[in-house]
Amino acid sequence: MATSKRSGTSSGKKTAAHVSTRTKGGRPPRQRHTQAKAAHRRARTSSASSSKSTSKYWSHHVMETSDAMDLEKDIFKTGSAEEIAQSLKRSSTRSKRRKGTPFQSAMSMLNFYINRAGRNLPKSRKSTLEQAKRKLREAFGRAP
């Protein structure tokens, strides 16, 4: 019985697959990623210190530049739930740029504000805003 040798496996030469790990930039992957991370870190630290408060939260940008409704200035800072509900109703019924009904638009803006504040919202303020939801439902003739 004759045994056959496998061709090409016993030689000590490297194949083309081993050489291709250094094609990008001439550095192995570990070094490429380390350099990229360091450059990203440097870019973040220099830009973050200059504009930290302006670009911190995307939700703040949405509240400022949303094209859905034109809200009255500082409406969520007023004390009364009735005032908040009536203002949201006025804004949503006037708006021609909304996608849903006026009720949906007003309620979603109120929910967005509540969710945006999250755990930082004091309990008294949250209860006022939850009461504003009930008043908004009443203003639009919806069941509570």
C-alpha positions as CSV (number, residue, x, y, z in Angstrom):
1,M,0.0,0.0,0.0
2,A,1.3,3.3,-1.0
3,T,0.7,6.3,1.2
4,S,0.1,9.6,-0.4
5,K,1.4,12.9,1.0
6,R,-0.8,15.9,1.1
7,S,0.6,18.6,-1.1
8,G,1.6,22.0,0.2
9,T,1.0,21.4,3.9
10,S,4.4,20.2,5.0
11,S,6.3,23.2,3.7
12,G,7.2,25.9,6.1
13,K,6.3,28.8,3.8
14,K,3.7,31.4,4.7
15,T,0.7,31.7,2.5
16,A,-0.8,35.0,1.2
17,A,-3.5,34.9,3.9
18,H,-0.9,35.6,6.6
19,V,0.5,38.6,4.8
20,S,-2.9,40.3,4.4
21,T,-3.2,41.2,8.1
22,R,-0.9,44.2,7.6
23,T,-2.5,45.8,4.5
24,K,-4.3,48.7,6.1
25,G,-1.9,51.4,7.1
26,G,0.9,48.9,7.5
27,R,0.1,48.1,11.2
28,P,-1.4,45.0,12.8
29,P,-5.1,45.4,13.9
30,R,-4.3,45.7,17.6
31,Q,-2.1,48.8,17.0
32,R,-4.6,50.3,14.5
33,H,-7.4,50.1,17.0
34,T,-5.3,51.5,19.9
35,Q,-4.3,54.5,17.8
36,A,-7.9,55.1,16.7
37,K,-9.1,55.0,20.3
38,A,-6.4,57.4,21.4
39,A,-7.2,59.9,18.6
40,H,-10.9,59.7,19.5
41,R,-10.1,60.3,23.2
42,R,-8.0,63.3,22.3
43,A,-10.7,64.8,20.1
44,R,-13.4,64.2,22.7
45,T,-11.5,65.9,25.6
46,S,-10.7,69.0,23.6
47,S,-14.2,69.5,22.2
48,A,-16.1,68.4,25.3
49,S,-14.6,71.0,27.5
50,S,-15.6,73.8,25.2
51,S,-19.2,72.9,24.4
52,K,-20.2,70.5,27.2
53,S,-23.5,72.2,28.1
54,T,-24.6,72.9,24.6
55,S,-24.5,69.4,23.2
56,K,-25.1,67.2,26.3
57,Y,-28.6,66.1,25.7
58,W,-30.3,65.4,22.4
59,S,-33.7,65.8,24.0
60,H,-32.9,69.4,24.8
61,H,-32.2,70.0,21.2
62,V,-35.5,68.4,20.3
63,M,-37.4,70.6,22.7
64,E,-35.7,73.7,21.3
65,T,-35.9,73.0,17.6
66,S,-38.9,70.7,17.2
67,D,-41.0,71.6,14.2
68,A,-44.1,69.7,15.5
69,M,-45.6,72.6,17.5
70,D,-44.9,76.1,18.5
71,L,-45.1,76.0,22.3
72,E,-45.5,79.0,24.5
73,K,-42.3,80.0,26.1
74,D,-41.6,78.2,29.5
75,I,-45.0,76.6,29.5
76,F,-43.9,73.6,31.5
77,K,-42.5,75.9,34.2
78,T,-45.8,77.4,35.0
79,G,-47.4,76.3,38.3
80,S,-50.9,75.2,37.2
81,A,-51.8,72.0,35.5
82,E,-54.8,73.8,33.9
83,E,-52.6,76.4,32.3
84,I,-50.3,73.7,30.9
85,A,-53.2,71.7,29.5
86,Q,-54.8,74.8,27.9
87,S,-51.6,76.0,26.4
88,L,-50.8,72.6,24.9
89,K,-54.3,72.4,23.5
90,R,-54.0,75.9,21.9
91,S,-50.6,75.1,20.4
92,S,-51.6,71.7,19.0
93,T,-54.8,72.9,17.4
94,R,-53.1,75.9,15.8
95,S,-50.3,73.8,14.4
96,K,-50.4,72.8,10.7
97,R,-47.2,70.7,10.9
98,R,-48.4,67.9,13.2
99,K,-48.8,64.3,11.9
100,G,-51.5,63.1,14.3
101,T,-54.6,64.6,15.9
102,P,-54.2,67.7,18.1
103,F,-54.8,65.5,21.1
104,Q,-52.1,63.0,20.2
105,S,-49.6,65.8,19.5
106,A,-50.3,67.6,22.8
107,M,-50.2,64.5,24.8
108,S,-47.0,63.3,23.2
109,M,-45.3,66.6,23.9
110,L,-46.3,66.4,27.6
111,N,-45.1,62.8,27.9
112,F,-41.9,63.7,26.1
113,Y,-41.2,66.5,28.7
114,I,-42.0,64.1,31.6
115,N,-39.8,61.4,30.2
116,R,-37.0,63.8,29.4
117,A,-36.8,65.0,33.0
118,G,-36.8,61.3,34.2
119,R,-35.7,60.8,37.8
120,N,-34.6,64.4,38.2
121,L,-38.2,65.6,38.2
122,P,-39.4,66.3,41.7
123,K,-42.5,64.4,42.9
124,S,-44.5,67.6,43.3
125,R,-43.7,68.7,39.7
126,K,-44.4,65.2,38.4
127,S,-47.8,65.2,40.1
128,T,-48.6,68.6,38.5
129,L,-47.7,67.3,35.1
130,E,-49.7,64.1,35.6
131,Q,-52.7,66.2,36.6
132,A,-52.1,68.3,33.4
133,K,-52.5,65.0,31.5
134,R,-55.9,64.5,33.1
135,K,-56.9,68.1,32.3
136,L,-55.7,67.7,28.7
137,R,-57.9,64.7,28.3
138,E,-60.9,66.6,29.7
139,A,-60.1,69.6,27.4
140,F,-60.3,67.3,24.4
141,G,-63.4,65.5,25.6
142,R,-61.6,62.2,26.2
143,A,-62.3,59.7,28.9
144,P,-59.9,60.0,31.9
